[in-house]
Amino acid sequence: MVFVKDISHPICTVRVVLPHGGLSGGFVSAYRLRHRALQKLFWNRIGAALARLVAAFEIRFETVVRNHSLISTTNGERWLPTLLGPEPVVFDVGFHDGESAREILKLRPKAQIFGFDPSRFAARCHAGMFRDDPRVAFANVALSDAPGELPFHDYENMCNSLAARKEMPGATPERYLVPVTTLDAFCAARGVDHVDLLKIDAEGFDLAVLEGGRDFLLRQGADMFVFEFASGWSASKRYLWEAVEFIDPLPYRLFRLFNGFLQPFSYRIEIDSCTTRPGMYVGVSEGRLARGDIPIRDYGL
């Protein structure tokens, strides 16, 4: 005979099948003792100070070792373009101040880059740095899942977004309407059949950019795409599992980006937090993977 018990959790309810008698008194007593011992250890002034040290170490471990990091100089963003050929075509969605374009051109001086960004700041940056550089074109538009016009929230920083940001209480962005197109529509209008890298940093609209390029991706139009999973996703009310479900039927394999290699990605609900588990994710086409020259390591991180 068994007993079935539903254990409530903030995310879901887990059904556990227990042996006859349910949880034994010894088991209950043991975990209560452990819980009380840990609470007694840390629920005081000295214990709380120790807990803060442990928490600080955990944050550094998650950032540096598990690479839940948005620090482009060490999280692999600077390494990824080394996988490109000598004359790559790159779409830079979320051009901002042109930093990504500059870094790619350092590594691949013959690259052709097309930047997309609806902000007035990005338009000024492109005009100031790349006006006379034929390698870097620019469209002052947003990419999303449908063409049209949308309000843009300009915070005068890297958090500019089509969505109002919730992590900056009290901030008052400048709001203005911006033109929106899709990756599919843009490529069809310009006759673009292939890009080597589709870089997306759309402050929470990254998945919408991919959704607007479904036909392009079905044709393996991009050898690789990379997107940022960060706090902007909460503002746009999207989840990582949605990206996984969107990418799954496409001819791409999803990886987490590390500095020097890619790690195969298996979805787990505990990492679907854009505020505590940010990171960079890379989709690689079947054709690009077949070349066999991309370092792939599965460390279970």
C-alpha positions as CSV (number, residue, x, y, z in Angstrom):
1,M,0.0,0.0,0.0
2,V,1.3,3.5,-0.8
3,F,0.2,7.0,0.0
4,V,0.2,9.9,-2.6
5,K,1.1,13.3,-1.3
6,D,1.0,16.6,-3.2
7,I,3.8,18.9,-2.1
8,S,3.1,22.6,-3.0
9,H,5.9,24.7,-4.4
10,P,5.8,28.4,-5.6
11,I,6.2,27.2,-9.2
12,C,4.4,23.9,-9.3
13,T,2.9,21.0,-7.3
14,V,5.0,17.9,-7.1
15,R,3.2,14.5,-6.6
16,V,5.3,12.2,-4.5
17,V,4.5,8.5,-4.0
18,L,5.3,7.5,-0.4
19,P,5.6,4.0,1.1
20,H,3.0,2.7,3.5
21,G,2.7,5.1,6.4
22,G,3.8,8.2,4.5
23,L,6.8,10.1,5.9
24,S,8.2,8.2,8.8
25,G,8.5,10.0,12.1
26,G,12.3,9.5,12.1
27,F,12.6,11.2,8.7
28,V,10.4,14.1,9.8
29,S,12.4,14.5,13.0
30,A,15.7,14.4,11.2
31,Y,14.9,17.1,8.7
32,R,13.3,19.3,11.4
33,L,16.5,19.0,13.5
34,R,18.6,19.9,10.5
35,H,16.4,22.9,9.7
36,R,16.4,24.1,13.3
37,A,20.1,23.7,13.6
38,L,20.8,25.8,10.5
39,Q,18.3,28.4,11.6
40,K,20.0,28.6,15.0
41,L,23.4,28.9,13.3
42,F,22.5,31.7,10.9
43,W,19.6,33.6,12.6
44,N,21.8,35.8,14.7
45,R,24.2,38.7,14.2
46,I,27.4,36.6,13.6
47,G,25.6,33.9,11.7
48,A,23.9,36.5,9.4
49,A,27.3,38.0,8.6
50,L,28.6,34.5,7.7
51,A,25.5,34.0,5.5
52,R,26.2,37.2,3.7
53,L,29.7,36.1,2.9
54,V,28.4,32.7,1.6
55,A,25.8,34.5,-0.5
56,A,28.4,36.9,-2.0
57,F,30.6,33.9,-2.9
58,E,27.6,32.2,-4.5
59,I,27.0,35.3,-6.7
60,R,30.6,35.3,-7.8
61,F,30.6,31.6,-8.5
62,E,27.4,31.9,-10.6
63,T,28.8,34.8,-12.5
64,V,32.4,33.7,-13.1
65,V,32.2,29.9,-13.1
66,R,28.7,29.1,-14.3
67,N,28.9,32.2,-16.5
68,H,25.5,33.7,-15.7
69,S,27.2,36.9,-16.8
70,L,26.6,39.9,-19.1
71,I,30.2,41.1,-18.8
72,S,31.1,41.0,-22.5
73,T,34.9,40.9,-22.0
74,T,34.8,37.7,-20.1
75,N,31.5,35.9,-20.8
76,G,32.4,34.8,-24.4
77,E,30.9,37.6,-26.4
78,R,34.3,38.8,-27.5
79,W,35.3,35.2,-28.3
80,L,32.3,34.2,-30.4
81,P,33.3,36.3,-33.5
82,T,36.6,34.4,-33.7
83,L,34.4,31.6,-35.1
84,L,33.6,33.8,-38.1
85,G,35.3,33.6,-41.5
86,P,37.6,36.4,-42.8
87,E,34.7,38.4,-44.5
88,P,31.6,37.7,-42.4
89,V,28.2,39.4,-42.7
90,V,26.8,40.3,-39.3
91,F,23.4,41.7,-38.2
92,D,23.8,43.7,-35.0
93,V,20.3,44.0,-33.5
94,G,20.6,46.4,-30.6
95,F,23.4,48.5,-32.1
96,H,23.4,51.1,-29.2
97,D,26.8,52.8,-29.1
98,G,28.4,50.6,-31.8
99,E,30.7,48.7,-29.3
100,S,29.9,45.3,-30.7
101,A,30.5,46.5,-34.2
102,R,33.9,48.0,-33.3
103,E,35.0,44.8,-31.5
104,I,34.0,42.6,-34.5
105,L,35.9,44.9,-36.9
106,K,39.0,44.6,-34.8
107,L,38.9,40.8,-35.3
108,R,37.5,40.8,-38.8
109,P,38.4,44.0,-40.6
110,K,36.7,42.9,-43.8
111,A,33.3,42.2,-42.0
112,Q,30.1,43.8,-43.3
113,I,27.9,44.8,-40.4
114,F,24.3,46.0,-40.5
115,G,23.1,47.6,-37.3
116,F,19.5,47.9,-36.1
117,D,18.4,50.2,-33.3
118,P,15.3,52.5,-33.0
119,S,16.9,54.9,-30.4
120,R,18.0,58.4,-31.3
121,F,21.2,57.8,-29.4
122,A,22.2,54.9,-31.6
123,A,21.5,56.9,-34.7
124,R,23.8,59.7,-33.4
125,C,26.5,57.1,-32.5
126,H,26.5,55.6,-36.0
127,A,26.6,59.0,-37.6
128,G,29.5,60.0,-35.4
129,M,31.6,56.9,-35.7
130,F,30.7,55.1,-38.9
131,R,29.2,57.7,-41.3
132,D,32.1,57.3,-43.7
133,D,32.7,53.6,-43.1
134,P,31.1,51.5,-45.8
135,R,31.5,48.4,-43.7
136,V,28.8,49.5,-41.2
137,A,25.3,50.2,-42.4
138,F,22.5,51.2,-40.1
139,A,18.7,51.2,-39.9
140,N,17.0,53.4,-37.2
141,V,14.2,50.8,-36.7
142,A,13.3,48.1,-34.2
143,L,13.0,44.5,-35.1
144,S,10.2,42.5,-33.6
145,D,7.6,39.8,-34.5
146,A,5.3,42.1,-36.6
147,P,5.8,45.3,-38.6
148,G,4.2,48.6,-37.5
149,E,4.9,51.2,-35.0
150,L,5.5,50.9,-31.2
151,P,6.3,53.2,-28.3
152,F,10.0,53.2,-27.4
153,H,11.2,53.8,-23.8
154,D,14.5,55.8,-23.9
155,Y,16.3,55.7,-20.6
156,E,19.5,57.2,-22.2
157,N,21.4,54.1,-21.2
158,M,21.7,50.4,-22.3
159,C,18.2,49.6,-20.9
160,N,16.4,51.4,-23.7
161,S,13.6,49.2,-24.7
162,L,10.2,48.7,-26.4
163,A,9.0,47.7,-22.9
164,A,8.9,49.8,-19.8
165,R,11.6,48.6,-17.4
166,K,10.5,47.5,-14.0
167,E,13.9,47.2,-12.4
168,M,14.4,51.0,-12.4
169,P,11.7,52.4,-10.1
170,G,11.5,56.2,-10.4
171,A,13.2,56.4,-13.7
172,T,11.3,58.5,-16.2
173,P,12.2,57.6,-19.8
174,E,11.6,59.7,-22.9
175,R,8.8,58.0,-24.9
176,Y,8.5,58.2,-28.6
177,L,7.0,56.1,-31.4
178,V,9.5,54.1,-33.6
179,P,9.1,52.2,-36.8
180,V,9.2,48.4,-36.5
181,T,9.9,45.7,-39.1
182,T,10.7,42.0,-39.0
183,L,13.8,40.1,-39.9
184,D,11.9,38.2,-42.6
185,A,10.6,41.4,-44.1
186,F,13.9,43.2,-44.0
187,C,15.8,40.3,-45.6
188,A,13.1,39.9,-48.3
189,A,13.3,43.6,-49.2
190,R,17.1,43.7,-49.3
191,G,17.6,40.3,-50.9
192,V,19.6,39.0,-47.9
193,D,19.9,35.2,-48.1
194,H,22.6,34.6,-45.5
195,V,24.4,36.1,-42.5
196,D,27.2,34.6,-40.6
197,L,26.1,36.0,-37.2
198,L,22.8,37.4,-36.0
199,K,23.6,39.2,-32.7
200,I,20.6,40.2,-30.7
201,D,20.5,42.5,-27.6
202,A,17.0,43.8,-27.8
203,E,16.5,44.4,-24.0
204,G,13.7,41.8,-23.6
205,F,12.5,41.7,-27.2
206,D,15.2,39.2,-28.3
207,L,12.6,36.3,-28.7
208,A,10.3,38.6,-30.7
209,V,13.2,39.4,-33.1
210,L,13.7,35.6,-33.6
211,E,10.0,35.1,-34.1
212,G,10.0,37.8,-36.8
213,G,12.7,35.8,-38.6
214,R,11.2,32.4,-38.5
215,D,11.2,31.8,-42.3
216,F,14.8,33.1,-42.5
217,L,15.9,30.7,-39.8
218,L,14.0,27.8,-41.3
219,R,16.3,28.2,-44.3
220,Q,19.3,28.3,-42.0
221,G,19.8,31.9,-43.1
222,A,22.0,32.6,-40.1
223,D,24.9,30.3,-39.3
224,M,24.7,31.4,-35.7
225,F,22.5,33.7,-33.6
226,V,23.2,34.9,-30.1
227,F,20.8,36.5,-27.7
228,E,20.9,38.0,-24.2
229,F,18.7,36.6,-21.5
230,A,18.5,39.4,-18.9
231,S,16.1,41.5,-16.9
232,G,14.5,43.0,-19.9
233,W,12.7,39.7,-20.5
234,S,10.6,40.4,-17.3
235,A,9.5,43.7,-18.7
236,S,8.3,42.1,-21.9
237,K,6.8,39.2,-20.0
238,R,8.7,36.5,-21.8
239,Y,10.4,33.3,-20.6
240,L,13.3,31.3,-21.6
241,W,11.1,28.2,-22.1
242,E,9.3,30.1,-24.8
243,A,12.6,30.5,-26.7
244,V,13.4,26.8,-26.3
245,E,10.0,25.8,-27.7
246,F,10.4,28.3,-30.6
247,I,13.9,27.1,-31.5
248,D,13.2,23.3,-31.0
249,P,11.6,22.7,-34.4
250,L,14.1,24.8,-36.3
251,P,17.3,23.4,-37.8
252,Y,19.4,24.8,-35.0
253,R,20.9,23.6,-31.8
254,L,20.9,25.8,-28.7
255,F,23.9,26.3,-26.5
256,R,25.0,28.4,-23.6
257,L,27.9,30.7,-24.3
258,F,31.1,30.4,-22.4
259,N,34.5,32.1,-22.9
260,G,36.2,29.8,-25.4
261,F,33.5,27.2,-25.9
262,L,29.8,26.4,-26.2
263,Q,27.9,24.2,-23.8
264,P,24.9,22.2,-24.9
265,F,21.8,23.6,-23.3
266,S,19.1,21.5,-21.5
267,Y,16.3,23.6,-20.1
268,R,15.7,23.5,-16.3
269,I,13.0,25.7,-14.8
270,E,15.3,26.9,-12.0
271,I,17.5,28.8,-14.5
272,D,14.5,30.5,-16.1
273,S,15.1,33.7,-14.1
274,C,16.3,36.6,-16.2
275,T,17.2,38.6,-13.0
276,T,19.2,36.0,-11.1
277,R,20.4,33.7,-13.9
278,P,21.2,36.0,-16.8
279,G,23.4,34.8,-19.7
280,M,24.1,34.6,-23.4
281,Y,22.6,31.8,-25.5
282,V,23.8,30.8,-29.0
283,G,21.9,29.0,-31.7
284,V,24.0,27.2,-34.3
285,S,22.6,25.9,-37.6
286,E,22.9,22.3,-38.5
287,G,25.0,23.3,-41.5
288,R,27.4,25.3,-39.4
289,L,27.7,22.6,-36.8
290,A,28.6,20.1,-39.6
291,R,31.9,21.9,-40.2
292,G,33.1,20.5,-36.8
293,D,35.3,23.4,-35.8
294,I,33.3,24.8,-32.9
295,P,34.6,23.9,-29.4
296,I,31.7,22.2,-27.6
297,R,32.1,21.1,-24.0
298,D,29.5,19.7,-21.7
299,Y,30.6,20.4,-18.1
300,G,27.1,20.4,-16.7
301,L,27.4,24.0,-15.6
